Amino acid sequence: MSRAWQIVALAFVISGCGYALAGKGGSLPANIKKIGVPAFQNQSTTPELDRLITEAVRLELQKRGKYSVVPETDNVDAVLTGSIQSVTPIARAFTAAQQVSSYAVTVVAKAEFKETASNTITFSDTIRVTDEYEVVGGVAGGDLATVFTQDRNALGRLAKAFAASLVQTLLEKF
Protein backbone atom coordinates (compact mmCIF):
# COMPACT_ATOMS: atom_id res chain seq x y z
CA MET A 1 0.00 0.00 0.00
CA SER A 2 1.38 3.39 -0.91
CA ARG A 3 2.21 5.98 1.68
CA ALA A 4 -0.71 8.18 0.57
CA TRP A 5 -3.24 5.38 1.07
CA GLN A 6 -1.82 4.65 4.51
CA ILE A 7 -2.33 8.29 5.50
CA VAL A 8 -5.89 8.28 4.13
CA ALA A 9 -6.67 5.03 5.99
CA LEU A 10 -5.19 6.41 9.21
CA ALA A 11 -7.20 9.64 8.86
CA PHE A 12 -10.38 7.60 8.35
CA VAL A 13 -9.73 5.48 11.45
CA ILE A 14 -8.90 8.50 13.60
CA SER A 15 -11.94 10.50 12.48
CA GLY A 16 -14.35 7.62 13.01
CA CYS A 17 -17.23 6.86 10.72
CA GLY A 18 -19.37 9.84 11.72
CA TYR A 19 -22.19 7.86 13.29
CA ALA A 20 -23.28 8.11 16.91
CA LEU A 21 -25.79 6.19 18.97
CA ALA A 22 -29.04 7.95 19.78
CA GLY A 23 -29.37 8.91 23.43
CA LYS A 24 -25.64 9.31 23.94
CA GLY A 25 -25.75 13.06 24.43
CA GLY A 26 -24.18 12.91 27.85
CA SER A 27 -25.96 15.98 29.13
CA LEU A 28 -29.44 17.12 30.03
CA PRO A 29 -31.49 19.56 27.93
CA ALA A 30 -30.09 23.10 27.89
CA ASN A 31 -33.02 24.50 29.88
CA ILE A 32 -32.08 22.39 32.91
CA LYS A 33 -29.57 24.29 35.00
CA LYS A 34 -30.79 23.76 38.57
CA ILE A 35 -31.68 20.28 39.83
CA GLY A 36 -33.40 19.46 43.09
CA VAL A 37 -32.28 16.18 44.66
CA PRO A 38 -34.24 15.60 47.88
CA ALA A 39 -33.27 12.81 50.27
CA PHE A 40 -33.75 9.34 48.82
CA GLN A 41 -36.31 7.20 50.62
CA ASN A 42 -34.89 4.10 52.30
CA GLN A 43 -37.10 1.02 52.19
CA SER A 44 -34.15 -1.28 52.85
CA THR A 45 -32.95 -2.47 56.24
CA THR A 46 -29.55 -0.79 55.82
CA PRO A 47 -29.44 2.38 57.92
CA GLU A 48 -27.65 5.48 56.62
CA LEU A 49 -27.59 4.24 53.02
CA ASP A 50 -30.25 6.79 52.02
CA ARG A 51 -28.13 9.67 53.29
CA LEU A 52 -24.96 8.36 51.66
CA ILE A 53 -26.63 7.69 48.30
CA THR A 54 -28.34 11.10 48.29
CA GLU A 55 -25.02 12.86 48.98
CA ALA A 56 -23.22 10.76 46.36
CA VAL A 57 -25.86 11.48 43.69
CA ARG A 58 -25.67 15.22 44.39
CA LEU A 59 -21.87 15.17 44.15
CA GLU A 60 -21.92 13.09 40.96
CA LEU A 61 -24.25 15.60 39.29
CA GLN A 62 -22.11 18.52 40.51
CA LYS A 63 -18.96 16.87 39.13
CA ARG A 64 -20.43 17.29 35.67
CA GLY A 65 -19.91 21.04 36.20
CA LYS A 66 -23.02 22.12 34.32
CA TYR A 67 -25.67 22.01 37.01
CA SER A 68 -26.52 23.64 40.28
CA VAL A 69 -27.70 20.86 42.62
CA VAL A 70 -29.80 21.63 45.68
CA PRO A 71 -31.75 19.54 48.22
CA GLU A 72 -34.97 21.53 47.66
CA THR A 73 -37.64 20.81 45.07
CA ASP A 74 -38.89 24.41 44.77
CA ASN A 75 -37.57 26.90 42.20
CA VAL A 76 -35.65 24.25 40.24
CA ASP A 77 -35.72 23.21 36.59
CA ALA A 78 -35.92 19.50 37.39
CA VAL A 79 -36.20 17.12 40.34
CA LEU A 80 -34.44 13.77 40.74
CA THR A 81 -36.09 11.54 43.34
CA GLY A 82 -35.21 8.05 44.42
CA SER A 83 -36.25 5.17 46.62
CA ILE A 84 -33.89 2.44 47.80
CA GLN A 85 -35.87 -0.77 47.45
CA SER A 86 -33.42 -3.36 48.74
CA VAL A 87 -29.87 -4.21 49.72
CA THR A 88 -29.12 -7.89 49.16
CA PRO A 89 -25.94 -9.72 50.16
CA ILE A 90 -24.95 -12.91 48.36
CA ALA A 91 -22.19 -15.03 49.85
CA ARG A 92 -19.43 -15.53 47.27
CA ALA A 93 -16.69 -17.30 49.21
CA PHE A 94 -16.29 -19.18 52.48
CA THR A 95 -13.52 -19.92 54.94
CA ALA A 96 -12.51 -23.46 55.89
CA ALA A 97 -14.84 -23.07 58.90
CA GLN A 98 -17.74 -22.34 56.49
CA GLN A 99 -17.96 -18.67 57.43
CA VAL A 100 -18.58 -16.12 54.70
CA SER A 101 -15.35 -14.44 53.58
CA SER A 102 -16.71 -12.51 50.58
CA TYR A 103 -20.05 -10.96 49.66
CA ALA A 104 -21.54 -9.48 46.53
CA VAL A 105 -23.93 -6.77 47.71
CA THR A 106 -26.64 -5.54 45.34
CA VAL A 107 -28.55 -2.28 45.81
CA VAL A 108 -31.81 -1.86 43.94
CA ALA A 109 -33.44 1.57 43.77
CA LYS A 110 -36.04 3.35 41.70
CA ALA A 111 -35.27 6.81 40.35
CA GLU A 112 -37.37 9.41 38.61
CA PHE A 113 -36.38 12.64 36.87
CA LYS A 114 -39.09 15.25 36.31
CA GLU A 115 -38.84 18.53 34.45
CA THR A 116 -40.73 21.02 36.60
CA ALA A 117 -41.78 23.54 33.90
CA SER A 118 -43.77 20.92 32.00
CA ASN A 119 -44.34 18.61 34.98
CA THR A 120 -43.13 15.80 32.71
CA ILE A 121 -41.34 12.69 33.92
CA THR A 122 -38.51 12.30 31.44
CA PHE A 123 -36.71 9.43 33.16
CA SER A 124 -37.95 6.61 35.34
CA ASP A 125 -35.91 3.48 35.91
CA THR A 126 -34.83 0.84 38.38
CA ILE A 127 -31.07 0.90 38.95
CA ARG A 128 -29.15 -2.14 40.20
CA VAL A 129 -25.55 -1.91 41.37
CA THR A 130 -23.47 -4.78 42.74
CA ASP A 131 -20.14 -4.50 44.54
CA GLU A 132 -17.84 -7.08 46.15
CA TYR A 133 -16.75 -6.97 49.79
CA GLU A 134 -14.17 -9.06 51.62
CA VAL A 135 -14.88 -9.98 55.23
CA VAL A 136 -11.93 -10.09 57.63
CA GLY A 137 -12.06 -13.28 59.68
CA GLY A 138 -15.31 -14.45 58.06
CA VAL A 139 -18.86 -14.13 59.38
CA ALA A 140 -21.65 -16.60 59.92
CA GLY A 141 -24.77 -16.50 57.75
CA GLY A 142 -25.89 -13.31 56.02
CA ASP A 143 -24.70 -10.77 58.57
CA LEU A 144 -24.34 -7.75 56.32
CA ALA A 145 -24.11 -5.42 59.33
CA THR A 146 -20.80 -7.07 60.24
CA VAL A 147 -19.43 -6.39 56.76
CA PHE A 148 -20.33 -2.71 56.97
CA THR A 149 -19.05 -2.44 60.55
CA GLN A 150 -15.68 -3.97 59.66
CA ASP A 151 -15.27 -1.80 56.59
CA ARG A 152 -16.49 1.71 57.36
CA ASN A 153 -15.90 2.73 53.76
CA ALA A 154 -17.97 -0.09 52.27
CA LEU A 155 -21.27 1.81 52.35
CA GLY A 156 -19.58 4.89 50.92
CA ARG A 157 -18.11 2.88 48.03
CA LEU A 158 -21.50 1.31 47.39
CA ALA A 159 -23.18 4.74 47.39
CA LYS A 160 -20.59 6.19 44.98
CA ALA A 161 -20.93 3.24 42.61
CA PHE A 162 -24.70 3.62 42.68
CA ALA A 163 -24.54 7.39 42.08
CA ALA A 164 -22.17 6.99 39.12
CA SER A 165 -24.44 4.38 37.56
CA LEU A 166 -27.61 6.43 38.10
CA VAL A 167 -26.20 9.68 36.72
CA GLN A 168 -24.62 7.94 33.72
CA THR A 169 -27.91 6.17 32.94
CA LEU A 170 -29.82 9.44 33.32
CA LEU A 171 -27.48 11.40 31.05
CA GLU A 172 -27.45 8.68 28.39
CA LYS A 173 -31.22 9.05 28.18
CA PHE A 174 -30.82 12.49 26.59
N, C-alpha and C positions, 0 to 999 in steps of 0.2 A: 504494500500500500504506500502510495506516495506521501510525502511529508504534508502536503496540502490537505489530503483526505484525512490524515490523522488529526490535524488541527480542527477540521470541520467536525469530525466525529467527537473529539474532546469537547468542543463548544456545545454540541448538541447534548451530550451527557451532562455537562455542568449546568446548562440552562434548564434542563428538565423538559418534559413534553408539553407543558403549558396547561395541563389539566389539574383540577383540584377537586377534592371530594366536597359535596354539598354539606353544609353544617359544620365546616371546619374553620369558621371565622375566628374563633379564639377570643372574641370579645362580645359584649352585650351591645344592643342597639345604642346609637349615639345619644338618644334622649335620656338614657339611664346614667346618671352621675352620682346619685346618692341612694344607697341601699340600706334598708333597715333589716337587721338580723337580730330578732328577739331571741331570748333564751330558748334552746331546744327543749322539748318535753322529754322526760325520761320515763318510759314505760318498762325499762329493764330493771333488774335487781342490782345493778352496779351503781353504787352511789358516786357522785361527783362527775360521772362521765358526761352528763348533760352540760355542765359548766365548762369542762375541758373541750368538748366538741364545739360548743358555741364560740368560745374564744379562738379556737383553731380555725374555724370557718371564717370568722371576721378577719383574722390575720392573713389567711390565704387570699381573700378578696382584696385586702389592702396591698398585699405584695404585688398585685397586678398593676398598681400605681395609677389606675384610671378612675377609681371610685372612692367616694367618701362612704365609709361604713359606720353606721350608728346602731345602738341597741333599740332605738325607738322605731315605731311604725308610722308615726305622723310626719307629715312634710318630707316625704321621701319619694323617689321616682319608682322604686320597686321594693318588695319585701320578700325575703327568703326565710321561710319557716321550716322547722323540722321536728320530727318525733322519733326518738330512738325506740325501736320496737323490741329488740332483743340483743343480748350478748351471750354467745354460745361457745363454750370451750369444748374442744375435741382433743382427747389424749392422743398424742402422736408417737411417744416413746416412753418406755418404762425402764426402771432400774431392775437389778437382779432380784430385789425384794418386792417386785411388782408395784412399786410406787411410780406415779407419773413423773417423768423427767422433762417432758416437752409437751406443750399445748399449741394448738392452732385455735386462735380466738377470732370469732366472726361477729362483727357488729352489723346489724340490719337496721336501717332507718329510712323513713319516708321524708322526702323534701319537696317543697313547693315554692315556685318563684312566681310572684304576681306583680304585674305592672299596675301601679296605682292609678294612673291617669285614666286608663281604659277599664280598670278593674278586671283585667284579663289574666288568667293563669297561663303563663307561657312555658312553664316547665313543671312537671310533676313526675317523680320517679322514686323507686325504691333502690337505695344504694347499699351494696354489701361490700364490706372490706374485711379481709382476713390477714392476721399477722401471727407470726410464730414467737413463742416465748419459752425459754429454758427455765427449769425450776431447779434451784440449788438444793441438793439433798433429797429431791423427790417429795411428792405429796400423795396422800391417799385419796382415791376417788376423784371427784370433780370439784375440788376446792379451789375455785378461781380466786377467791379472796386472798389465799396464801400467795398465789402468783403475784398479784398486784401489791401485796404487802412486802414481799421480798424485793421486788423490782419497782421502786417508786416511780421510775420513768416509763413503765410499761403502759399505763393509761394515757400518758402524754403522747407516746409514740403512736398508739392506736388512734387517738384523736387527730393527730397530724396526718396520718395516713388516710383517715376518713375524710378530713377536710380537703386534702389534695384531690382525692377521687371525686368528691361532690362538686367542687369548683370546676375541675376539668370537664366533667360530664355536663355541667350547666353551660359552660362557655362553648363547648362543641355543638350544643343545640342551636346556636345562632350562627 
